[in-house]
Amino acid sequence: MKSPASLPTTLEALRQSAWVSKPVKRELYDNFVRMLAGGAALFPGIIGYDDTVIPEINLALLAGHDMLFLGEKGQAKSRLMRLLIRFLDAYVPYLDVPGCPVHEDPLRPITAMGRRLVAEMPADEVPIAWWPREDRYAERLAPGTKFADVIGEIDPARLAGGASMSAEEALHFGLIPRMHRGIFAVNELPELDELVQVGLFNILEERDVQIRGYPIRFDIDLLILFSANPATYNRSGKVIPQLKDRIGSVVHTHYPRERHLGIEIMEQESGVDLDGEFPVVVPYFMRELIEQMSVVARRSKYVDHQSGVSARLSIANYRIMVASARQRGALLGERPAVPRISDLGHLYSSSLGKLELDLMSSHQMTERQVLDAILAEAVRDVFTEYVDRFGLEDIAEIFAKGVKVEVGDLLPSAVYAERLKRVPPAWQKAFEVNASSDPAVRASCVEFVLAGLYACEMVSRSQQHGKMVYEFR
């Protein structure tokens, strides 16, 4: 696509060019089909949806449907909606007239001002500008949104100037008319006021606008997108049936079906730089633990399943874990720093507020206690997988001889190596988890095994001021 500077600047030049006026859904269709046939990456950065969600979106685009993205929080619904601008043209022309409330299609204007301009001015004097695809997407969060915000309102100042209430000139346009020829998205649809829902229903049905009962018709050209949580969307009275009936396709999202996909998402979205002056090396089992916490939380009886557990829990916890390791590296001069189980003691700050407890349950646990239970179950799950692989249960026999091991997030890795000199060779099995001669990696392995034994109730643990002591039960 040419740059805007080289594109037609008058209506006459536009008519003589190869540009063809298209409805926005046809524009999306043509660009999507071309990219699909060319094997292009359709939704870059979206992980785990190749066989489930993306085929549903593809079909909706081919069918020319408005879409509802239905899923729990943290399932990339907004990300998917925003990515649809990739299938718009790089630029589209519009009438460059001060005071015109919409980006008019020069060949098919919909407002009285636009039609009058094209009819009365010589074509070689009608100015044309070009609207980039990035500006053709608008998004609104439903709570607190009023009719005037998205549809429009009668402008008192224009009435005072002599405009009739039934005339187009009396209107102040909202977001939807202003996004004519673009994409408009509403997040959390069930929280939208019923009056606004009626306005959206009218736009989906008739593609026109009625403000305060005045039938001022516009042939609005839009792709309209919605997002919602299944629990609220399916609740009677939240979304008017007529609006539900007019939504062309419902796209169901979901959390990662496999843990390794969740880890990919976590690493991609965290944006953590593991290099730098104080580099950090993260053993894979520590990444598994962080993501397994989200997996456990999503099935926990203490957590409200209707709310869901966002991928942001894993992302925030991963960042804090790396930050704790990097702090240790800076304080103790360890390069690289390696995250340990004791670093997970700082996850309260990144986890609290991201879990909504099931208040209908009979438990009386606080959010911190629920988080502790989730972490313990995650450690047990991952540790059990490694036990099956490496036979780490042999290490528990050490503690029958009265061995105690103290660990902590600010304990130098060299101290672990020194303390383990008096421990039987069975400890070597701990290093099969992540083979390395680096003291920091070996310290992380030891803490993982100790925490796993504790989670499986094979050893006891006391904890105070960031330090933990493990011993035979």
C-alpha positions as CSV (number, residue, x, y, z in Angstrom):
1,M,0.0,0.0,0.0
2,K,1.2,3.5,-0.9
3,S,1.9,6.0,1.8
4,P,-0.8,8.7,2.4
5,A,1.4,11.4,0.8
6,S,1.3,9.6,-2.6
7,L,-2.5,8.9,-2.5
8,P,-5.2,11.0,-4.1
9,T,-6.0,14.3,-2.3
10,T,-9.2,15.3,-4.2
11,L,-12.5,13.5,-5.0
12,E,-11.7,13.9,-8.7
13,A,-8.3,12.1,-8.3
14,L,-9.9,9.4,-6.2
15,R,-12.5,8.7,-8.8
16,Q,-9.8,8.3,-11.4
17,S,-7.7,6.0,-9.2
18,A,-8.2,2.3,-8.8
19,W,-9.7,2.6,-5.3
20,V,-13.0,0.8,-4.9
21,S,-15.6,1.6,-2.1
22,K,-16.4,-1.4,0.0
23,P,-18.5,-2.1,3.1
24,V,-16.2,-2.7,6.1
25,K,-17.2,-6.4,6.3
26,R,-16.4,-6.9,2.6
27,E,-13.0,-5.2,3.2
28,L,-12.3,-7.5,6.1
29,Y,-13.4,-10.5,4.0
30,D,-11.2,-9.7,1.1
31,N,-8.1,-9.0,3.1
32,F,-8.7,-12.0,5.3
33,V,-9.1,-14.4,2.4
34,R,-5.9,-13.1,0.8
35,M,-3.9,-13.6,4.0
36,L,-5.5,-17.0,4.6
37,A,-4.7,-18.2,1.0
38,G,-1.2,-16.8,1.3
39,G,-0.4,-18.7,4.5
40,A,0.1,-15.6,6.6
41,A,0.1,-15.7,10.4
42,L,-3.5,-14.6,11.1
43,F,-3.4,-14.0,14.8
44,P,0.2,-13.5,15.9
45,G,0.9,-13.8,19.6
46,I,-2.2,-15.9,20.3
47,I,-1.2,-19.3,21.8
48,G,-3.3,-22.4,22.3
49,Y,-6.3,-21.5,20.1
50,D,-5.2,-22.9,16.8
51,D,-7.7,-25.8,16.8
52,T,-10.5,-24.2,18.8
53,V,-11.1,-20.4,18.9
54,I,-9.3,-19.2,15.7
55,P,-11.4,-21.5,13.4
56,E,-14.6,-19.9,14.8
57,I,-13.3,-16.4,14.2
58,N,-12.2,-17.3,10.7
59,L,-15.7,-18.6,9.8
60,A,-17.4,-15.5,11.4
61,L,-15.2,-13.2,9.2
62,L,-16.0,-15.2,6.1
63,A,-19.7,-15.1,7.0
64,G,-19.7,-11.3,7.6
65,H,-20.9,-11.7,11.2
66,D,-20.8,-9.4,14.2
67,M,-19.2,-11.4,17.0
68,L,-19.5,-12.1,20.7
69,F,-16.3,-13.4,22.5
70,L,-17.6,-15.4,25.4
71,G,-15.2,-16.5,28.1
72,E,-13.8,-15.9,31.5
73,K,-11.3,-13.2,32.4
74,G,-7.8,-13.4,31.1
75,Q,-8.6,-15.5,28.0
76,A,-7.4,-13.0,25.4
77,K,-10.8,-11.8,24.3
78,S,-9.8,-8.1,24.0
79,R,-6.5,-9.1,22.3
80,L,-8.4,-11.1,19.7
81,M,-10.8,-8.2,19.0
82,R,-8.0,-5.7,18.6
83,L,-6.2,-8.1,16.2
84,L,-9.0,-7.9,13.8
85,I,-7.8,-4.5,12.5
86,R,-5.1,-6.5,10.7
87,F,-7.7,-7.4,8.1
88,L,-8.6,-3.8,7.4
89,D,-7.0,-1.8,4.5
90,A,-3.9,0.1,5.6
91,Y,-5.7,3.4,4.7
92,V,-9.2,4.4,3.5
93,P,-10.1,7.8,2.1
94,Y,-12.6,10.1,3.7
95,L,-13.9,13.6,3.1
96,D,-11.5,16.0,4.8
97,V,-14.1,18.6,5.9
98,P,-14.0,20.5,9.2
99,G,-17.1,19.8,11.3
100,C,-18.1,16.6,9.5
101,P,-18.9,14.2,12.4
102,V,-17.9,11.0,10.7
103,H,-15.2,9.7,8.3
104,E,-17.3,9.8,5.2
105,D,-16.8,7.5,2.3
106,P,-16.2,10.0,-0.5
107,L,-18.2,7.9,-2.9
108,R,-21.1,7.0,-0.5
109,P,-21.5,9.8,2.1
110,I,-24.2,9.2,4.7
111,T,-24.6,12.6,6.4
112,A,-26.4,15.6,5.1
113,M,-23.2,17.6,5.3
114,G,-21.2,15.0,3.3
115,R,-23.9,14.6,0.6
116,R,-24.2,18.4,0.2
117,L,-20.5,18.8,-0.1
118,V,-20.2,16.2,-2.8
119,A,-23.2,17.6,-4.7
120,E,-22.3,21.3,-4.6
121,M,-18.5,21.5,-4.8
122,P,-16.5,20.7,-8.0
123,A,-14.9,17.2,-7.6
124,D,-11.4,18.6,-8.1
125,E,-11.9,20.8,-5.0
126,V,-13.4,18.3,-2.6
127,P,-10.5,17.5,-0.2
128,I,-9.7,13.9,0.6
129,A,-7.6,12.5,3.5
130,W,-6.7,9.0,4.4
131,W,-7.7,7.1,7.6
132,P,-5.2,4.6,9.0
133,R,-6.4,1.2,10.1
134,E,-5.1,1.7,13.6
135,D,-7.5,4.5,14.2
136,R,-10.5,2.6,12.9
137,Y,-11.0,0.6,16.1
138,A,-12.7,1.8,19.2
139,E,-13.4,0.0,22.4
140,R,-15.7,0.8,25.3
141,L,-16.1,-0.8,28.7
142,A,-19.8,-1.4,29.4
143,P,-20.1,-0.4,33.1
144,G,-21.0,3.3,33.3
145,T,-21.5,3.7,29.6
146,K,-24.5,5.9,28.7
147,F,-26.6,6.2,25.6
148,A,-25.0,9.6,24.7
149,D,-21.5,8.1,25.0
150,V,-22.0,5.5,22.3
151,I,-25.0,6.5,20.2
152,G,-25.4,10.3,20.7
153,E,-27.5,13.1,22.2
154,I,-29.4,16.2,21.2
155,D,-26.9,19.1,21.4
156,P,-28.6,22.0,23.4
157,A,-26.2,24.6,21.9
158,R,-27.3,23.6,18.4
159,L,-31.0,23.8,19.4
160,A,-30.3,27.3,20.7
161,G,-28.8,28.2,17.3
162,G,-32.0,27.3,15.6
163,A,-31.6,23.7,14.6
164,S,-34.7,21.5,14.8
165,M,-34.7,18.6,17.2
166,S,-35.6,16.3,14.4
167,A,-32.8,17.5,12.2
168,E,-29.4,15.8,11.8
169,E,-27.7,19.1,12.6
170,A,-29.1,19.0,16.2
171,L,-27.2,15.8,17.1
172,H,-24.0,15.3,18.9
173,F,-22.7,11.9,17.7
174,G,-21.5,9.2,20.0
175,L,-18.7,6.7,19.5
176,I,-20.6,4.3,17.2
177,P,-21.6,6.8,14.5
178,R,-18.1,8.3,14.7
179,M,-16.7,4.8,14.0
180,H,-18.6,4.5,10.7
181,R,-16.5,2.3,8.4
182,G,-14.6,0.8,11.3
183,I,-14.8,-1.7,14.2
184,F,-16.5,-1.0,17.5
185,A,-16.1,-3.3,20.5
186,V,-18.0,-3.4,23.8
187,N,-16.4,-5.2,26.7
188,E,-18.5,-6.8,29.4
189,L,-21.8,-6.6,27.5
190,P,-24.1,-7.8,30.3
191,E,-23.1,-4.7,32.3
192,L,-24.4,-2.4,29.6
193,D,-27.5,-0.3,30.4
194,E,-30.7,-1.7,28.8
195,L,-31.4,1.5,27.0
196,V,-28.0,1.3,25.3
197,Q,-28.6,-2.3,24.5
198,V,-31.8,-1.3,22.7
199,G,-29.7,1.3,20.7
200,L,-27.2,-1.4,19.7
201,F,-30.1,-3.8,18.8
202,N,-31.4,-1.1,16.4
203,I,-28.0,-0.6,14.9
204,L,-27.5,-4.4,14.4
205,E,-31.0,-4.7,12.9
206,E,-31.4,-1.5,10.8
207,R,-27.9,-0.1,10.8
208,D,-29.4,3.3,11.7
209,V,-29.5,5.7,14.7
210,Q,-32.5,6.9,16.6
211,I,-31.8,9.5,19.3
212,R,-34.6,10.5,21.8
213,G,-37.2,8.9,19.5
214,Y,-36.3,10.9,16.4
215,P,-35.8,8.5,13.4
216,I,-32.7,10.1,11.9
217,R,-31.4,7.5,9.6
218,F,-27.8,6.8,8.8
219,D,-26.6,3.8,6.8
220,I,-23.9,3.1,9.4
221,D,-21.2,0.7,8.3
222,L,-19.6,-1.2,11.2
223,L,-18.3,-4.5,12.5
224,I,-19.6,-4.7,16.0
225,L,-17.8,-6.9,18.6
226,F,-18.8,-7.8,22.2
227,S,-17.1,-9.7,25.0
228,A,-18.8,-11.2,28.0
229,N,-18.4,-13.7,30.9
230,P,-20.6,-16.8,30.4
231,A,-22.0,-16.6,33.9
232,T,-23.4,-13.1,33.4
233,Y,-24.2,-13.4,29.7
234,N,-26.4,-16.4,30.3
235,R,-28.2,-14.9,33.3
236,S,-31.8,-13.9,32.6
237,G,-32.3,-10.2,32.2
238,K,-28.7,-9.2,31.8
239,V,-28.8,-9.0,27.9
240,I,-32.0,-8.4,26.1
241,P,-33.1,-11.4,23.9
242,Q,-33.4,-9.2,20.8
243,L,-29.8,-8.2,21.0
244,K,-28.6,-11.8,21.6
245,D,-30.6,-12.8,18.5
246,R,-28.9,-10.3,16.3
247,I,-25.3,-11.3,17.2
248,G,-24.1,-13.4,14.2
249,S,-21.4,-15.6,15.9
250,V,-20.5,-16.5,19.4
251,V,-16.8,-17.3,19.8
252,H,-16.0,-19.4,22.9
253,T,-12.6,-18.8,24.5
254,H,-10.9,-20.9,27.1
255,Y,-7.8,-21.2,29.3
256,P,-4.8,-23.2,28.0
257,R,-5.6,-26.8,27.7
258,E,-2.0,-27.9,28.4
259,R,0.4,-26.5,31.0
260,H,3.3,-25.9,28.5
261,L,1.0,-23.6,26.5
262,G,0.2,-21.6,29.7
263,I,4.0,-21.3,30.3
264,E,4.5,-20.0,26.7
265,I,1.8,-17.4,27.3
266,M,3.3,-16.5,30.7
267,E,6.7,-16.0,29.3
268,Q,5.5,-14.1,26.2
269,E,3.2,-11.7,28.1
270,S,5.5,-11.1,31.2
271,G,8.0,-9.2,29.1
272,V,10.7,-10.1,31.6
273,D,14.3,-9.6,30.5
274,L,16.4,-12.4,32.0
275,D,19.7,-10.9,30.9
276,G,21.3,-7.6,32.0
277,E,23.8,-6.7,34.8
278,F,22.2,-9.3,37.1
279,P,21.0,-12.2,34.8
280,V,18.5,-14.7,36.0
281,V,18.2,-18.4,34.9
282,V,14.8,-19.9,35.6
283,P,14.7,-23.7,35.8
284,Y,11.8,-25.3,33.9
285,F,10.3,-26.8,37.1
286,M,10.0,-23.3,38.6
287,R,8.1,-22.2,35.5
288,E,5.9,-25.2,35.8
289,L,5.2,-24.4,39.5
290,I,4.1,-20.8,38.6
291,E,1.7,-22.0,35.9
292,Q,0.5,-24.9,37.9
293,M,-0.7,-22.5,40.6
294,S,-3.1,-21.0,38.1
295,V,-4.2,-24.5,37.0
296,V,-4.9,-25.5,40.6
297,A,-6.7,-22.2,41.3
298,R,-9.0,-22.8,38.4
299,R,-10.2,-26.1,39.9
300,S,-10.0,-25.2,43.5
301,K,-13.2,-25.5,45.6
302,Y,-12.2,-22.3,47.4
303,V,-12.2,-20.1,44.2
304,D,-15.3,-18.8,42.4
305,H,-15.3,-20.7,39.1
306,Q,-17.7,-18.4,37.5
307,S,-15.2,-15.5,37.8
308,G,-12.3,-17.6,36.5
309,V,-8.5,-17.2,37.2
310,S,-6.8,-14.9,34.7
311,A,-3.5,-15.7,33.0
312,R,-2.5,-12.4,34.6
313,L,-2.0,-14.4,37.9
314,S,0.8,-16.5,36.3
315,I,2.3,-13.4,34.6
316,A,2.4,-11.3,37.8
317,N,3.7,-14.3,39.9
318,Y,6.4,-15.0,37.3
319,R,7.6,-11.4,37.4
320,I,7.8,-11.4,41.2
321,M,9.6,-14.7,41.3
322,V,12.2,-13.4,38.9
323,A,12.4,-10.1,40.8
324,S,13.1,-11.9,44.0
325,A,15.9,-13.9,42.4
326,R,17.4,-10.8,40.9
327,Q,17.3,-9.0,44.2
328,R,19.3,-11.9,45.7
329,G,21.7,-11.7,42.8
330,A,22.3,-8.0,43.4
331,L,22.7,-8.3,47.2
332,L,24.9,-11.4,47.2
333,G,26.7,-10.9,43.9
334,E,25.4,-14.1,42.4
335,R,25.5,-14.4,38.6
336,P,23.3,-15.8,37.4
337,A,20.6,-15.7,40.1
338,V,18.3,-18.7,40.1
339,P,14.7,-18.6,41.5
340,R,14.0,-21.0,44.4
341,I,10.9,-22.1,46.3
342,S,11.6,-19.6,49.0
343,D,11.2,-16.8,46.4
344,L,7.6,-17.9,46.1
345,G,7.0,-16.6,49.6
346,H,6.7,-13.2,48.0
347,L,3.7,-14.1,45.8
348,Y,1.1,-12.7,48.2
349,S,1.8,-9.3,46.7
350,S,1.2,-10.4,43.1
351,S,-1.6,-12.9,43.8
352,L,-3.9,-11.2,46.3
353,G,-6.9,-9.6,44.5
354,K,-6.6,-11.9,41.5
355,L,-8.5,-14.7,43.1
356,E,-12.2,-14.3,43.9
357,L,-13.2,-16.7,46.7
358,D,-16.3,-18.8,46.6
359,L,-18.3,-17.1,49.3
360,M,-21.0,-19.7,49.1
361,S,-18.7,-22.4,50.2
362,S,-18.5,-23.5,53.8
363,H,-14.8,-22.8,54.3
364,Q,-13.7,-19.9,56.5
365,M,-10.3,-19.5,54.9
366,T,-8.7,-16.1,54.2
367,E,-7.3,-15.3,50.7
368,R,-3.8,-15.8,52.0
369,Q,-4.7,-19.3,53.4
370,V,-6.3,-20.2,50.1
371,L,-3.2,-19.0,48.3
372,D,-1.0,-21.2,50.6
373,A,-3.2,-24.2,49.9
374,I,-3.0,-23.6,46.1
375,L,0.8,-23.3,46.2
376,A,1.1,-26.4,48.3
377,E,-1.1,-28.4,45.8
378,A,0.9,-27.0,42.9
379,V,4.2,-28.1,44.4
380,R,2.8,-31.5,45.2
381,D,1.5,-31.9,41.6
382,V,4.7,-31.0,39.9
383,F,6.9,-32.8,42.5
384,T,4.9,-36.0,42.0
385,E,5.6,-35.9,38.3
386,Y,9.3,-35.6,39.0
387,V,9.1,-38.4,41.6
388,D,7.7,-40.7,39.0
389,R,10.6,-39.8,36.7
390,F,13.5,-39.7,39.1
391,G,12.6,-41.7,42.2
392,L,13.2,-38.7,44.5
393,E,11.3,-40.3,47.4
394,D,14.5,-42.0,48.4
395,I,15.7,-38.6,49.8
396,A,13.1,-38.7,52.6
397,E,15.0,-41.5,54.3
398,I,17.7,-39.0,55.1
399,F,15.5,-37.2,57.6
400,A,14.9,-40.3,59.6
401,K,18.5,-39.8,60.8
402,G,17.6,-36.4,62.3
403,V,19.0,-34.2,59.5
404,K,17.8,-30.6,59.4
405,V,18.2,-28.3,56.4
406,E,17.6,-24.5,56.6
407,V,16.9,-22.6,53.4
408,G,15.8,-19.0,52.6
409,D,15.5,-16.5,49.8
410,L,18.5,-14.5,50.9
411,L,20.8,-17.5,51.7
412,P,23.8,-17.6,49.5
413,S,23.9,-20.6,47.1
414,A,27.4,-21.5,48.4
415,V,25.9,-22.1,51.8
416,Y,23.7,-24.8,50.4
417,A,26.7,-26.6,48.9
418,E,28.5,-26.4,52.2
419,R,25.6,-27.8,54.3
420,L,25.0,-30.6,51.8
421,K,28.6,-31.9,52.2
422,R,27.4,-33.8,55.4
423,V,24.3,-35.2,53.7
424,P,24.4,-38.8,52.2
425,P,24.9,-39.3,48.5
426,A,21.1,-39.7,48.0
427,W,21.0,-35.9,47.7
428,Q,22.6,-36.3,44.3
429,K,19.2,-37.4,43.1
430,A,18.0,-33.9,43.6
431,F,20.3,-32.7,40.9
432,E,18.8,-35.0,38.4
433,V,15.8,-32.6,38.3
434,N,17.9,-30.0,36.5
435,A,21.5,-31.3,35.8
436,S,24.0,-28.5,36.5
437,S,27.1,-27.9,38.5
438,D,26.2,-24.3,39.2
439,P,25.6,-23.8,42.9
440,A,22.6,-21.5,42.4
441,V,20.8,-24.1,40.2
442,R,21.6,-26.9,42.7
443,A,20.3,-24.7,45.5
444,S,17.0,-24.3,43.6
445,C,16.8,-28.0,43.0
446,V,17.3,-28.8,46.7
447,E,14.5,-26.4,47.7
448,F,12.2,-27.9,45.1
449,V,12.8,-31.4,46.5
450,L,12.4,-30.2,50.1
451,A,9.2,-28.4,49.3
452,G,7.9,-31.4,47.5
453,L,8.6,-33.7,50.4
454,Y,6.8,-31.3,52.6
455,A,3.8,-31.1,50.3
456,C,3.6,-34.9,50.3
457,E,3.7,-34.8,54.1
458,M,7.0,-36.8,54.2
459,V,8.9,-34.1,56.2
460,S,7.9,-31.1,58.4
461,R,8.7,-27.5,57.9
462,S,8.9,-24.5,60.2
463,Q,9.0,-21.0,58.7
464,Q,9.9,-17.6,60.1
465,H,11.2,-14.3,58.6
466,G,11.8,-15.7,55.1
467,K,13.7,-18.8,56.4
468,M,12.5,-22.4,56.4
469,V,13.7,-25.4,58.3
470,Y,12.9,-28.9,57.1
471,E,13.2,-32.0,59.3
472,F,11.8,-35.6,59.7
473,R,8.2,-35.6,60.9
